[in-house]
Amino acid sequence: MAELAYKKMGDYQIPDLMMDGEDGMEEMPLGKYGRMRQTFLQERHKGRYTSMLLTGRLEAHLREIDQQAQEQVDRIVADLKKQNHVDEAMKARDQMGWVQAVNSFTAQAEEMVLNEIVYK
């Protein structure tokens, strides 16, 4: 049987546990859409959230959702910019108009992605 290692944190000895597949390297933090999905699962689908957490599938699921959602938002914003002729020339000519248009496109894209991917 393997010996359990501990690390000292303040006055306490904490077990030094690692989940399967962890190599000790800290991964990138979870993005906006992954955190939103996590909150959604915790609040609306407690059983599913707990099951995924206990079987070790939650982290991969959240990262997958985060990546899909971010790629979809980027793609939709790029398409909307192209359709509405919002380009670098407009940015140089009318910065505030460009920012307003891009913010509007981003809000539209996020609304679609949240309904189709994150809160599904």
N, C-alpha and C positions, 0 to 999 in steps of 0.2 A: 504494500500500500504506500502511496506517495505521501511524503511529508508536506503539510500545509505551511506555506510561508506567510509571514505577516510583515506589514510595514507600519512604522510608528507615525501617527498623525496627532500632534499635540500630546496629550496624556494617554491616548488610546492606541491599542494594537489592532489594526484593521487587516482582515485576511486579504492577501494579494491574489485575487481571483481574476481569471481571464476567461472570456467566453470562447467557444469553439471558433476558430478562424481568425482570432485576434493575434496580431504579431507584436503587440506592444506599441506600434506606431499610431499616433493619434491621427484620425482621419479629419478631413475638412468638416467644418460644422455644417449641420443640416440647413438647407436654404429655406427661404420664405414659404414656398409652396409645400415643402415637406413638413415644416412645422405646423402649417395650417391643416394639413391632412391628419397629422398626429392629434391635434386638438379636436378635429371633427370625429375621429375614431374614438377618442377618450370620452367625448360627451354624448355621441349619438349611437355608437356601436361598441359598448363596453366589453361584451363577450368576445367579439372579433378582435378587438384591441388586445385583450388579455391573452387570448389564444396565440396571436401572432408574437406577442412579447415573450411568452413562455416557450414557444417553439423556436425562437431565434430568427423569425422571418420578418419582424417589424422593421428593423433598421434597413434592410435591403428594400423592402416595400416603400418606405418613406423616401429613400434616395431615388428610387425608380420614378415615383410620382413627381418628386421635385425636378428631376431632369426632364421628364416628359413635358411637364407644365412650362418650364422655362424655355425649352426649345419651341414649343407651340406659341408662346407669347412672342418670342423673338421673330418667328416666321410670320405671324399675323401682322405685327407692327411693320415689318419690312414690306409686306404686300400692300398694306394700307398706305404707306409712304409712297410706294411706287404708283399706285392707282391715283393718288391725289397730288402727284408731282411735288411732294415735299422732299427736297433734295438739298445738297450742299449749297447750290446757288441761292435757294430761298433762305437758307441759314445765314448766308453772307448778306443778303439783301434785307431780311426782316427777321432778326433773331427772336423777338418776342412772339411773332406769328409762328415761327418754326417750333419753338418750345411749346406753345399752346397746342399746336397740331399734334406733335409727338406725344404729349401728355394725354390728349384725347384718345389717340390711337391705342396707347398703352392701357388706358382705363377700359376701352372696349374689348381689347384682347384679353385682359385679366378677367373681365366678367364672363366671357365665353369659356375660358380655361377653367375657372373655378367651378362653373356648373358642369362642364363636360368631364373633367379629370379629378379635381380635388374633392369635390363634394358629391361624388357619385357612389 
